[in-house]
Amino acid sequence: MAPGESSAEPAEARAGENIVGGSDAAPVLYLMPPDERNRAFAILFLSLMCLGAGQSVMFAVLPSFARQLGLSEFEASLPFVASATIWVFSSGFWGELSDRWGRKPVMLLGLVAFGISFASFAAIANLGIDRVLPVMVAYPLMIAARAIYGIFGSGTSPAAQAYVADRTTREERTRGVATINAAFGLGTSIGPAIGGVLVVFGLFAPFYFTAFTAFASAAAVWFLLKERDVPRIRRGHAATVHWHDARVWPFILFGLGVSTAGAIPIQTVGYLFIDVLHFKPSVAPQYIGIGLVASSLAALFAQLVVVQRFNISARTLIRLGSLVAVAAFVLFAIGHQFGPLVFALILSGLGLGMMRPGYAAAASLAVDPHEQGAVAGLTGATSGAGFIFGPMIATGLYRLSPAAPYIFGAVLMAVLYAYALLSPHLRYAGVIASADAPAETQVPDT
């Protein structure tokens, strides 16, 4: 992404405008030199890629060590349900806090917590498999380890999205948010490949590697990311965006549905490969990894090629992505061979890769500049909420029939498509600006 840096006035003439103690107007864009902004966005890209890699490594290996621990599908998903539940309530908090503390401290805290959570989860699960710890002891400790991520790790993504929103114009916003989403998508695409290589050193070697990269990303943010001032909130106007805010709740509702549907294949496709395709648990992670890599690359294509090159509007991304996701779930339900299931994963990644930046960017454009952290936290919380409902629905329906979760997903995405057509907010997503948004003004990031 290479957004324009030009402005009608020289930076020196704007340096004294829109600061606390001066004008009451909130700054919209923190002007940075092009090379500095590109470096900052690259650091954010690599940091979020680390988070994505961790998630895909987790789900590629999860079915195998769940079987070795003697956990059912629902029991194996519970640590992630607990973490996601906490995420729903903490993501908005950290996003709003980044409006006051600054983006960098919140991102740092999230990355360090992510690394600690991953390393401790792997160590505890490893001790459980080796019978050093009884499963009845290891299992609740695994839940506690994931809770660390839910409590503190949820701040990284909304703070990063708000950092980008601070430094992009309205015209650049959809592409900027898509780039941030693409970073996570690229991570999920390379995560299974990393896991497939490192698993030869042990089932949990990918976990420890992911924890190391999280700490390395935190170091890069600490030493290299520039944020010389915390976001300047409009005087007398604290960020008070809530989920029921009339400007954003339609996007939150849509995002909740998308995240719930997106969690279904992630939670169940591994068991599908073992139970329906009859792959042995010892080799299943390699085949699961192929499917997840294909899905993540499709999401990456949507976010880095479809969105960036064709500059598609947020509302078009929402509608088109919904239809592609419907087709993916239908293929999941009827495909009982490796090829069709991988193609279904590709369609799923493509659809989700279009919808997620679509509704996130539209929500960002619906609020004022000083509320970017708060709204990023709320849209980020929808991802966590999806992993509360998605795993419970998916594992419950999977017990009835392997096809049942995907039939539910197809119906859900069809409903969301209809909602995108009928809701005025979604029908004009990204078109109508916030009613009281101030005029576009750039200020230096100094």
C-alpha positions in Angstrom: 0.0 0.0 0.0 1.4 3.4 -0.9 -1.1 6.1 0.1 -0.5 9.6 -1.1 1.2 12.0 1.2 0.3 15.3 -0.5 -1.7 18.1 1.0 -2.8 21.5 -0.2 -0.8 23.3 2.5 2.8 22.9 3.5 3.3 20.9 6.7 4.9 23.9 8.5 1.8 25.9 8.0 -0.3 23.2 9.6 2.0 22.4 12.5 0.2 24.7 15.0 -3.3 23.7 14.1 -5.7 21.3 15.8 -3.7 20.7 19.0 -4.9 20.7 22.6 -5.1 24.3 23.7 -5.7 25.5 20.2 -8.6 24.7 17.9 -11.3 22.3 19.2 -11.3 20.4 16.0 -9.9 16.9 16.1 -7.0 16.0 13.9 -7.8 13.5 11.2 -4.4 12.5 9.9 -1.0 12.5 11.6 1.3 13.4 8.7 4.5 11.4 8.5 7.3 11.3 5.8 6.5 8.7 3.2 9.5 6.5 4.1 8.7 6.7 7.8 5.0 5.8 7.3 5.9 2.9 5.0 8.3 1.6 7.6 5.7 1.9 10.4 3.1 0.1 8.3 5.6 -2.6 7.5 6.3 -3.2 11.2 2.5 -3.4 11.9 2.2 -5.8 9.0 4.8 -8.2 10.3 3.4 -8.0 13.9 -0.1 -8.9 12.8 1.3 -11.6 10.5 2.8 -13.2 13.6 -0.6 -13.2 15.3 -2.2 -14.8 12.2 0.5 -17.5 12.0 -0.1 -18.4 15.6 -3.8 -19.0 15.1 -3.3 -21.2 12.1 -0.5 -23.2 13.7 -2.9 -23.8 16.6 -5.8 -25.1 14.6 -3.6 -27.3 12.4 -2.2 -29.1 15.4 -5.2 -29.0 17.7 -7.0 -32.1 16.5 -3.9 -34.3 16.9 -3.0 -33.3 20.5 -6.7 -33.2 21.5 -7.0 -36.8 20.5 -3.8 -37.6 22.5 -5.1 -35.9 25.6 -8.4 -37.7 25.2 -10.4 -34.5 24.7 -13.7 -34.4 22.8 -14.1 -31.8 20.0 -16.1 -29.5 22.3 -13.6 -29.9 25.2 -10.7 -29.1 22.8 -12.5 -25.9 21.7 -13.4 -24.7 25.2 -10.0 -22.9 25.8 -10.6 -20.9 22.7 -14.2 -20.2 23.6 -13.1 -18.9 27.0 -10.4 -16.7 25.4 -12.8 -15.4 22.8 -15.4 -14.6 25.5 -12.8 -12.5 27.3 -11.7 -10.9 24.0 -15.2 -9.6 23.3 -15.2 -7.5 26.5 -11.5 -6.6 26.5 -11.0 -5.6 22.8 -13.2 -2.5 23.0 -11.5 -1.5 26.3 -8.0 -1.7 24.8 -9.1 0.0 21.6 -10.6 2.9 23.5 -7.6 3.0 25.8 -5.4 3.4 22.8 -7.2 6.7 22.0 -5.8 8.0 25.3 -2.5 6.1 25.9 -1.4 5.9 22.3 -1.4 3.0 19.9 2.2 1.8 20.6 1.8 0.9 24.3 -1.3 -1.1 23.7 0.3 -3.0 20.8 3.3 -3.8 22.9 1.3 -5.2 25.7 -0.8 -7.4 23.3 2.2 -8.9 21.6 4.0 -9.7 24.8 0.9 -11.3 26.2 0.4 -13.3 23.0 3.9 -14.8 23.3 3.5 -15.7 27.0 0.1 -17.2 26.3 1.4 -19.4 23.5 4.5 -20.6 25.2 2.7 -21.5 28.4 -0.2 -23.2 26.6 2.2 -25.4 24.7 4.3 -26.3 27.8 1.2 -27.3 29.8 -0.3 -29.3 27.0 3.0 -31.1 26.4 3.2 -32.0 30.1 -0.3 -33.3 29.9 0.5 -35.6 26.9 3.6 -36.9 28.7 1.4 -37.6 31.7 3.7 -35.4 33.9 0.5 -33.5 34.7 -2.9 -35.3 35.0 -5.3 -34.1 32.3 -7.6 -32.8 35.0 -4.9 -30.5 36.1 -3.4 -29.6 32.6 -6.7 -28.9 31.0 -7.8 -25.9 33.3 -4.3 -24.6 33.1 -4.5 -24.6 29.3 -7.7 -22.6 29.6 -5.9 -20.1 31.9 -3.0 -19.8 29.5 -5.4 -18.9 26.6 -7.2 -16.4 28.9 -4.0 -14.4 29.0 -4.3 -13.9 25.3 -8.0 -13.0 25.7 -7.3 -10.4 28.4 -4.2 -8.6 27.1 -3.6 -9.9 23.5 -6.8 -8.4 22.2 -5.4 -4.9 22.1 -2.9 -5.4 19.3 -5.3 -5.6 16.3 -7.5 -2.6 17.2 -4.5 -0.4 18.2 -2.8 -1.3 14.9 -6.0 -0.6 12.9 -6.4 2.7 14.7 -2.8 3.6 14.0 -3.4 3.1 10.3 -6.7 5.1 10.5 -4.9 8.0 12.1 -2.6 8.1 9.1 -4.9 7.5 6.2 -7.5 9.7 4.5 -11.1 8.6 4.0 -10.3 7.6 0.4 -7.4 5.4 1.6 -9.2 3.9 4.6 -10.6 0.7 3.0 -7.3 -0.1 1.4 -5.5 0.6 4.7 -7.8 -1.6 6.7 -7.5 -4.3 4.1 -3.8 -4.2 4.3 -4.0 -4.7 8.1 -6.4 -7.6 7.6 -4.1 -9.0 4.9 -1.2 -9.2 7.4 -3.2 -11.5 9.6 -4.3 -13.4 6.5 -0.7 -13.9 5.3 0.2 -15.1 8.8 -2.5 -17.7 8.7 -1.3 -18.8 5.3 2.3 -19.4 6.3 1.4 -20.7 9.8 0.5 -24.2 8.7 3.6 -24.4 6.5 5.8 -23.4 9.4 4.0 -25.9 11.6 4.5 -28.6 9.0 8.2 -28.0 8.9 8.8 -27.5 12.6 6.5 -30.4 13.8 9.3 -32.8 12.9 11.1 -31.4 16.0 8.1 -32.1 18.2 4.3 -31.5 18.2 4.7 -28.2 20.1 7.8 -26.8 18.4 5.6 -24.5 16.2 4.1 -23.0 19.3 7.5 -22.1 20.8 8.6 -20.6 17.5 5.4 -18.5 17.3 6.0 -17.2 20.8 9.5 -16.2 19.9 8.3 -14.3 16.8 5.8 -12.5 19.0 8.5 -11.3 21.3 10.6 -10.3 18.3 7.7 -8.3 16.9 7.3 -6.6 20.3 11.0 -5.6 20.1 10.5 -4.2 16.6 7.5 -2.1 17.8 9.4 -0.8 20.8 12.6 0.2 18.9 11.4 1.1 15.4 7.7 2.2 15.4 7.3 6.0 15.6 4.6 7.5 17.7 5.9 10.7 19.0 2.6 11.9 20.3 -0.4 10.0 21.7 -3.6 10.7 19.7 -5.0 14.1 20.5 -8.6 13.7 21.5 -10.9 16.6 20.7 -11.1 18.8 23.8 -14.2 18.0 25.8 -15.1 15.0 23.5 -14.0 11.7 25.0 -14.3 8.6 22.8 -17.7 7.2 23.8 -18.5 4.7 21.0 -20.5 1.8 22.3 -21.7 -1.3 20.5 -25.3 0.1 20.5 -24.2 3.4 18.9 -26.6 3.9 16.0 -23.7 4.7 13.7 -21.9 1.4 14.2 -24.2 -1.4 15.6 -25.3 -2.6 12.1 -21.6 -3.2 11.2 -21.1 -4.9 14.6 -24.1 -7.2 14.0 -22.9 -8.1 10.5 -19.3 -8.7 11.8 -20.6 -11.0 14.5 -22.4 -13.1 11.9 -19.3 -13.2 9.6 -17.0 -14.2 12.4 -19.4 -16.9 13.6 -19.6 -18.3 10.1 -15.8 -18.0 9.7 -15.1 -20.0 12.9 -17.1 -23.0 11.6 -14.6 -24.4 9.1 -11.6 -23.5 11.2 -13.0 -25.5 14.1 -14.3 -28.5 12.2 -12.3 -29.1 9.0 -9.6 -30.9 10.9 -12.0 -33.4 12.3 -13.6 -33.7 8.9 -10.2 -34.7 7.4 -9.8 -37.3 10.2 -13.4 -38.7 10.4 -14.7 -38.3 6.9 -11.5 -38.6 4.8 -10.0 -41.1 7.2 -6.6 -39.5 7.6 -4.6 -40.7 10.5 -4.2 -38.2 13.4 -0.4 -38.4 13.0 -0.5 -37.2 9.4 -3.7 -35.2 9.4 -1.9 -31.9 10.3 0.0 -31.9 7.1 -3.2 -32.2 5.0 -5.1 -29.7 7.2 -2.2 -27.4 6.7 -2.5 -27.6 2.9 -6.2 -26.6 3.2 -5.6 -23.8 5.6 -2.7 -22.4 3.5 -5.0 -22.4 0.5 -7.8 -20.6 2.4 -5.4 -18.0 3.8 -3.8 -17.3 0.4 -7.3 -16.8 -1.0 -8.0 -14.3 1.8 -4.7 -12.6 1.1 -5.5 -12.4 -2.6 -8.8 -10.7 -1.8 -7.2 -8.1 0.5 -4.0 -7.3 -1.3 -5.1 -7.7 -4.9 -8.9 -7.4 -5.2 -9.2 -4.5 -2.7 -6.0 -2.7 -3.4 -5.9 -3.0 -7.2 -9.5 -2.6 -8.0 -10.4 -0.2 -5.2 -13.8 -1.8 -4.6 -16.1 0.0 -2.3 -16.9 -1.4 1.2 -20.5 -2.2 0.4 -19.5 -4.2 -2.7 -17.0 -6.1 -0.8 -19.6 -7.0 1.8 -22.2 -8.2 -0.8 -19.8 -10.1 -3.1 -18.0 -11.7 -0.1 -21.3 -12.9 1.3 -22.2 -14.7 -1.9 -18.8 -16.4 -2.3 -19.1 -17.6 1.3 -22.5 -19.1 0.7 -21.0 -21.1 -2.2 -18.1 -22.2 0.0 -20.4 -23.6 2.7 -22.5 -25.5 0.2 -19.4 -27.2 -1.1 -18.3 -28.0 2.4 -21.6 -29.8 3.0 -21.5 -31.9 -0.2 -17.8 -32.4 -0.8 -16.4 -35.6 0.7 -13.1 -35.7 -1.1 -9.8 -33.8 -0.5 -10.0 -31.6 -3.7 -13.5 -30.3 -3.2 -12.9 -29.5 0.5 -9.7 -27.6 -0.3 -11.6 -25.6 -3.0 -14.3 -24.9 -0.4 -11.6 -23.6 1.9 -10.3 -21.4 -0.9 -13.8 -19.9 -1.5 -14.2 -19.4 2.2 -11.0 -17.5 2.5 -11.9 -15.4 -0.5 -15.3 -14.5 0.8 -14.1 -13.7 4.3 -11.1 -11.8 2.9 -13.5 -9.4 1.2 -16.1 -9.0 3.9 -13.9 -8.3 6.9 -12.1 -5.2 5.6 -15.4 -4.1 4.1 -17.4 -3.8 7.3 -14.3 -2.8 9.4 -13.5 0.1 7.0 -17.2 1.1 6.8 -17.4 1.3 10.6 -14.2 3.4 10.7 -15.6 5.8 8.2 -18.9 6.1 10.2 -17.3 7.7 13.3 -15.2 10.7 14.1 -11.4 10.8 14.0 -11.0 10.8 17.8 -13.1 7.6 18.0 -10.9 5.4 15.8 -9.4 3.3 18.6 -12.8 2.7 20.2 -14.5 1.6 16.9 -11.5 -0.6 16.0 -11.9 -2.3 19.3 -15.6 -3.0 18.7 -15.1 -4.4 15.3 -12.2 -6.4 16.6 -14.5 -7.8 19.4 -16.7 -9.3 16.7 -13.9 -11.7 15.9 -13.8 -12.9 19.4 -17.5 -13.1 19.6 -17.6 -15.3 16.6 -15.3 -17.8 18.3 -17.7 -18.0 21.2 -20.7 -19.0 19.2 -19.0 -20.6 16.2 -17.2 -23.4 18.0 -20.2 -24.2 20.2 -22.5 -24.3 17.2 -20.0 -26.1 14.9 -19.1 -28.9 17.4 -22.7 -29.4 18.5 -23.9 -29.7 14.9 -20.9 -31.8 13.9 -22.0 -34.5 16.4 -25.3 -34.7 14.5 -23.8 -34.8 11.1 -20.4 -33.7 9.6 -22.4 -31.7 7.0 -24.7 -30.0 9.5 -22.3 -27.1 10.6 -21.8 -26.2 6.9 -25.5 -26.2 6.1 -26.0 -23.8 9.0 -23.1 -21.7 7.7 -24.7 -21.4 4.3 -28.0 -20.3 5.7 -26.3 -17.8 8.0 -24.3 -16.2 5.1 -27.5 -16.1 2.9 -29.2 -14.2 5.7 -26.3 -11.8 6.0 -26.4 -11.1 2.3 -30.1 -10.2 2.6 -29.3 -8.0 5.6 -26.5 -6.2 3.5 -29.2 -5.4 0.9 -31.9 -4.3 3.3 -30.0 -2.4 6.0 -29.5 1.3 5.0 -26.2 1.4 6.9 -24.8 -1.6 5.0 -26.5 -0.6 1.7 -24.5 2.6 1.7 -21.5 1.3 3.7 -18.5 3.7 3.4 -20.5 6.2 1.4 -22.2 8.3 4.1 -19.8 10.1 6.4 -20.3 10.8 10.1 -22.8 13.6 10.5 -20.5 15.7 12.7 -17.2 14.7 11.3 -14.8 17.6 11.0 -13.3 18.6 7.7 -10.2 16.7 6.6 -7.1 18.2 8.2 -3.6 16.9 8.3 -1.2 17.5 11.2 2.3 16.5 11.6 3.2 13.4 13.7 5.7 15.4 15.7 
